[in-house]
Amino acid sequence: MRGATHAKWAACAVAVVLAATACGGGDSDSGGGSGDGGAVLSSSWGDPQNPLEPANTNEVQGGKVLDMIFRSLKKYDPETGKAEDMLAEKIESSDSQNFTVTVKDGWTFSNGEKVTAKSFVDAWNYGASLKNNQKNAYFFSYIDGYDKAHPEDGGKQSAQTLSGLKVTGTNTFTVKLSQKFSTFPDTLGYPAYAPLPQAFFTDHAAWVKKPVGNGPYTIDSYTKGSQMALKKWDGYPGDDKAQNGGVTLKVYTDNNTAYTDLMAGNLDLVDDVPAAQLKNVSSDLGDRYINTPAGIIQTLAFPYYDKDWNKSGMDKVRTGLSRAIDRKQITETIFQKTRTPATDWTSPVLGEAGGFQDGLCGDACDYDPDAAKKLIEEGGGLPGGKFKITYNADTGSHKLWVDAVCNSINNALDNDQACVGNPIGTFADFRTQITDKKMSGPFRAGWQMDYPLIQNFLQPLYYTNASSNDGKWSNEDFDKLVDEANAETDTGKAIETFQKAEEVVRDNMAAIPLWYQNGSAGYSERLSNVKLNPFSVPVYNEIKVS
């Protein structure tokens, strides 16, 4: 989760990163056209896994759209990464558990509805309610009453709303948490916390077909499998108005095709240069190629709901697999300096002050074929003697590194059949199989930070039943340390406690860290002022089109 106006350690953690999504406002103009904002640009994209409800989107492609059509209580400065007030006039607390939120006056949704305190409270209650089955419900778990609105383990829902949320005025509401969480306010720039108009509730089916938000763009049209057209909202008065007429997001199932279209002049922006093109991209694009650090780590996750991967001794097997991967060779030969071998489970963009600890993984991340083979044998061997690494095949990049990882493992084990790749056609299908718990072995699990705090690299991924804990790993010691860190207001102590929790992840090899990922993009001569935020997402509203 994200952090607080009163929390020293969260401010320190956020300040050391580069940037995040841009910010904005709204007024009573209900127009959604491109007006005089300039020409429309085209950008590569992939179909979202879920409907574009703010609390139901926890993957990158849908997140790109939410970042364009919504603005929340907080924003993350594109240059400093600092969490700043956006729709929040102020967020106050004297005890890090009870917060009073004042919403700025004058904001509207693009359909003309006013944004009020109720817009937030209704949206958060909807997101938290078990009956609505929202992927990001977990982000509301610290608010009082979550256990009744969203009981765990098949319990019966006994409340439709969160008792910790109360509207106290047109533009004010209070939040009571179930425990102290000093960094709570800084989490409120995450799209799950966006406000929703009444139209979302009165005609939900129509809203899902054409979502209405309060950001600098409106959705003009969407054809699944083809493209989404977003237009500049002329009535948007925020200081991050769109500098173009709109963005057409074109669906590609292979980023190599997107790159070919860019070179042919049929596409303006590719925001993930495929690995196969990295050796050519500098000569192809010159200074129109972007390669910049991002808050992204790639890992191999495991299905702990499969008893074969969750039995005694498997921690040694997972550690052995980690030691069988030659990260240095793979990142140098395949990724051409756009990846760096991972030595912990966070990201260097956090800096030491934000919780990154170079080398935390220790020798468990060092390539050593002999040690790898020994550990796997001591742990009882690979389940069935071999395994598959599942990945989505639609980017054109993952096959190269998955094959390389398998080759590295196979060479270490002197068995060319031990590891093979298992491609799934599209990202949406891949994610659906993961959420349906259909993985039978390791699977690709890249993590793009939601907000720049060490907590976000740990809790959503490894806390019991957390929103993105796709492998369903669970450890009481880890959970306890995370709870202690969240309640800590002292900067140093909070960071140290989170790092102790990360050591539990390491000691159990809950997931295998592979490499830190840079954001990469290429763009056409029509565009200027193109940059990526630390989430590796283009700052679309700042792009200019000639």
Steps between C-alpha positions, in 0.01 A plus 500: 500500500601863480587732788434814704525874531599450862738209446867593478614167362250497216604848391864392497418187304301686239746786461782282377319369193464674170131532423152364456174590337403854420227703667186702426160653574148539362204734458138501393569486124361169380674506161738222400638609164854566387441869437814700418731273701690384192521178305437150629790260558497121475664268750545123542276330757347171612141421595436533876425184692195645679240775457652842564354548846766670716485232771498219246817577304831372633698457178698739284287532186180593682700720734621712209140593419404569862798735527358702211132514595521531880661726760503405870563666836876483445734516201863395457717777367651401161841635598542426871257217567370684803137434594320835467142609558283488186129486584591514868489848649653341810525168682539534876572257782626528856544129564579330161175305531217754466513729197287794389497560123395828343429482126571803282193687379428549131585159362261312272492182299502539122121443495448810715440326834673665794781318678420501871600310811218258422664423164797356687312327780257329261787389275703359788201319647428347159863394459513338844169310485540125449194476277662728240802269462752779436863398443630790710266456796804427713610864475210588733586233755647741755173694525281408797223258411678330211475165676120529490472639147757259360541197731778257417485126439139479387349685794157661462498870421322679784541864390467672163716800594811574704426624850825697490376731224263787579392797288502803730430775248474567127877504470613322816517141619676308772697177483556276801757225454505171689857571611753780473625541145705815483559489126136451402447842335788452255329187366202706385639580156454137399210466248302266729428804717358711216154658542202372303197689363146399589464382139726210593238375746175598325590347162801284567479303175507818291786645707714188453449519123619861499662600832461859621772653716642835605840500329638692200368243248165339425441167329352553156479138387639152568504193279644201688792348318542807282533840667378757753466865400542759776434869441615807684233630740467868418335578835787370708659791694786316671861606462575182306266561205557278197749659264360296211156433357483145624660158508402199292615183674550225242491136609800290404549134583868524403716801585728417208208585272449825690866587454477424127198730476692774682787474252254503209327814624177323592537548878625792709607334825616157617529499879669161535776440246518122440820321593559390141528866391726628777818445298362724224294760684772761560602510135136484388369781719796695639379742768141382446585190702442520877674266746449610859486331846154395612340349809465158342633161601457170316467182705399138472200427722382160618155344548491430873146365459670205325620261771798393288644851523405556863631192675792473740837560336368704209663817636833333418376403154389858428831637628683245286308615193594858585868404514470321165408823315786697344340843535809692386533316171128519424467872571811583295432283197122523470404830664789721383538702821126552555500255793721460807535175699281520809658469844183565701120506452449877461653752256808725497278800421398500867857570606641389835289761680188345348582141593705362211782284633748388237606141569221408740447177306859394575640191334147374432506725193858412399547271203658174618403184304656260750326660799174511301509130423583411860219713646240356264607146589493580874150645465363182345542586132275665246132394521465227240861552399424799275293816481368771268536879528170655391498842333291713265625481143344817361785745566755306296758556776431241765580191291862610461574533869286204609690279258827644630401439864401143418827443314693631800308271739531201269874548464542526878303178551653314204148432377376667182140400580478638855359840402295611200295808419120491501361790294143631543370696201400833653566694817128498585480121467822462698367715783166315498674165543703644788199643681315171445794324672582281203879526518676166548853639527700826497354792308612846391413759763620848413411768754459864409472707816169664579674764710866554593525335843674178607168393647352481151764253382427268793148514640284472184712209377580291807258588782243226564207537256635832369359639176793397278619196694431284196691198628315509837818490708435547871736550793399619849841652577493705183144623567588599856805702392302681230233594752766633737666702223171655388428619854846653542533878461879517533665498159798281578311248710230455237756436225694255720185308586395471136849373417466235772176395330687485171754268663215259570416508130866428426538218750198323354572607139132591474571617146821500296620855423635520146584858400408865540344642187551835336217674324558508125315677223542619146306769322446661161625834370148641544533493878693713748520531878472121542606349831426202720415520867666254744213259437631491138169649379509790251389833645242522223354837591837674454571361151479750216415407142623700201 
